[in-house]
Amino acid sequence: MYMDAVVIAGIATVLLMVVFFVGVGIFIMRDQKTHGGDEQKKQLKTGGKTA
């Protein structure tokens, strides 16, 4: 396969998108660990689900 600038730029773009979405996923998981317990405690106290 001939590797010119367009192919390298395309591979770099795909890799950057993958890194971005992995970073967003890690951020969401960490944020849910720090703030997710508060919402669960509220639901246990009220006995219902929040909207």
FIKOLZA-1660 file (N, C-alpha, C; in steps of 0.1 Angstrom, whole numbers, plus 5000, padded with zeros to 4 digits):
% residues 51
   i   px   py   pz ch aa at
   1 5008 4988 5000  A  M  N
   1 5000 5000 5000  A  M CA
   1 5009 5012 5000  A  M  C
   2 5006 5022 4991  A  Y  N
   2 5013 5034 4990  A  Y CA
   2 5010 5043 5001  A  Y  C
   3 5019 5047 5010  A  M  N
   3 5017 5056 5021  A  M CA
   3 5020 5071 5017  A  M  C
   4 5010 5078 5013  A  D  N
   4 5013 5092 5011  A  D CA
   4 5007 5101 5022  A  D  C
   5 5007 5113 5021  A  A  N
   5 5003 5122 5032  A  A CA
   5 4988 5121 5035  A  A  C
   6 4980 5118 5025  A  V  N
   6 4966 5117 5028  A  V CA
   6 4963 5104 5036  A  V  C
   7 4970 5093 5033  A  V  N
   7 4967 5081 5041  A  V CA
   7 4972 5083 5055  A  V  C
   8 4984 5089 5057  A  I  N
   8 4989 5091 5071  A  I CA
   8 4979 5101 5078  A  I  C
   9 4974 5111 5071  A  A  N
   9 4965 5120 5078  A  A CA
   9 4952 5113 5082  A  A  C
  10 4947 5104 5073  A  G  N
  10 4935 5097 5076  A  G CA
  10 4937 5088 5088  A  G  C
  11 4948 5081 5089  A  I  N
  11 4951 5072 5100  A  I CA
  11 4952 5080 5113  A  I  C
  12 4959 5092 5112  A  A  N
  12 4961 5100 5124  A  A CA
  12 4947 5105 5129  A  A  C
  13 4938 5109 5119  A  T  N
  13 4925 5114 5123  A  T CA
  13 4917 5103 5130  A  T  C
  14 4917 5091 5125  A  V  N
  14 4910 5080 5131  A  V CA
  14 4915 5078 5145  A  V  C
  15 4928 5077 5147  A  L  N
  15 4934 5075 5160  A  L CA
  15 4931 5086 5170  A  L  C
  16 4931 5098 5165  A  L  N
  16 4927 5110 5174  A  L CA
  16 4913 5109 5178  A  L  C
  17 4904 5104 5169  A  M  N
  17 4890 5103 5173  A  M CA
  17 4888 5092 5183  A  M  C
  18 4895 5081 5182  A  V  N
  18 4895 5070 5191  A  V CA
  18 4900 5074 5205  A  V  C
  19 4911 5081 5205  A  V  N
  19 4916 5087 5218  A  V CA
  19 4906 5096 5224  A  V  C
  20 4900 5105 5216  A  F  N
  20 4890 5114 5222  A  F CA
  20 4879 5107 5228  A  F  C
  21 4873 5097 5222  A  F  N
  21 4861 5090 5227  A  F CA
  21 4865 5082 5239  A  F  C
  22 4877 5076 5239  A  V  N
  22 4881 5069 5251  A  V CA
  22 4883 5078 5263  A  V  C
  23 4888 5090 5260  A  G  N
  23 4889 5100 5271  A  G CA
  23 4876 5105 5276  A  G  C
  24 4866 5107 5267  A  V  N
  24 4853 5110 5272  A  V CA
  24 4847 5099 5280  A  V  C
  25 4849 5087 5276  A  G  N
  25 4844 5075 5284  A  G CA
  25 4850 5075 5298  A  G  C
  26 4863 5077 5298  A  I  N
  26 4870 5077 5311  A  I CA
  26 4865 5088 5320  A  I  C
  27 4863 5100 5314  A  F  N
  27 4857 5111 5322  A  F CA
  27 4844 5108 5327  A  F  C
  28 4835 5102 5319  A  I  N
  28 4822 5099 5324  A  I CA
  28 4822 5089 5335  A  I  C
  29 4830 5078 5334  A  M  N
  29 4831 5068 5344  A  M CA
  29 4836 5074 5357  A  M  C
  30 4846 5083 5357  A  R  N
  30 4852 5089 5369  A  R CA
  30 4841 5098 5375  A  R  C
  31 4834 5106 5367  A  D  N
  31 4824 5115 5372  A  D CA
  31 4813 5108 5378  A  D  C
  32 4809 5097 5372  A  Q  N
  32 4798 5089 5378  A  Q CA
  32 4802 5083 5391  A  Q  C
  33 4814 5079 5393  A  K  N
  33 4819 5074 5406  A  K CA
  33 4818 5084 5417  A  K  C
  34 4822 5097 5413  A  T  N
  34 4822 5107 5423  A  T CA
  34 4808 5113 5426  A  T  C
  35 4799 5114 5416  A  H  N
  35 4786 5120 5418  A  H CA
  35 4775 5110 5417  A  H  C
  36 4777 5098 5413  A  G  N
  36 4766 5088 5411  A  G CA
  36 4760 5084 5424  A  G  C
  37 4768 5083 5435  A  G  N
  37 4763 5079 5447  A  G CA
  37 4752 5088 5453  A  G  C
  38 4754 5101 5451  A  D  N
  38 4744 5111 5456  A  D CA
  38 4730 5109 5450  A  D  C
  39 4729 5106 5438  A  E  N
  39 4716 5104 5431  A  E CA
  39 4710 5091 5437  A  E  C
  40 4718 5080 5439  A  Q  N
  40 4713 5068 5444  A  Q CA
  40 4708 5070 5458  A  Q  C
  41 4714 5077 5466  A  K  N
  41 4710 5080 5480  A  K CA
  41 4697 5087 5480  A  K  C
  42 4695 5097 5471  A  K  N
  42 4682 5104 5470  A  K CA
  42 4671 5095 5466  A  K  C
  43 4673 5086 5457  A  Q  N
  43 4663 5077 5453  A  Q CA
  43 4659 5067 5464  A  Q  C
  44 4669 5063 5472  A  L  N
  44 4665 5054 5483  A  L CA
  44 4657 5062 5494  A  L  C
  45 4660 5074 5496  A  K  N
  45 4653 5082 5506  A  K CA
  45 4638 5085 5502  A  K  C
  46 4636 5088 5489  A  T  N
  46 4623 5091 5484  A  T CA
  46 4615 5079 5480  A  T  C
  47 4622 5068 5477  A  G  N
  47 4615 5056 5473  A  G CA
  47 4611 5056 5459  A  G  C
  48 4615 5066 5451  A  G  N
  48 4611 5067 5437  A  G CA
  48 4622 5071 5428  A  G  C
  49 4619 5072 5416  A  K  N
  49 4629 5076 5406  A  K CA
  49 4628 5091 5403  A  K  C
  50 4639 5098 5400  A  T  N
  50 4639 5112 5396  A  T CA
  50 4637 5112 5381  A  T  C
  51 4631 5123 5377  A  A  N
  51 4629 5125 5362  A  A CA
  51 4641 5129 5355  A  A  C
% end
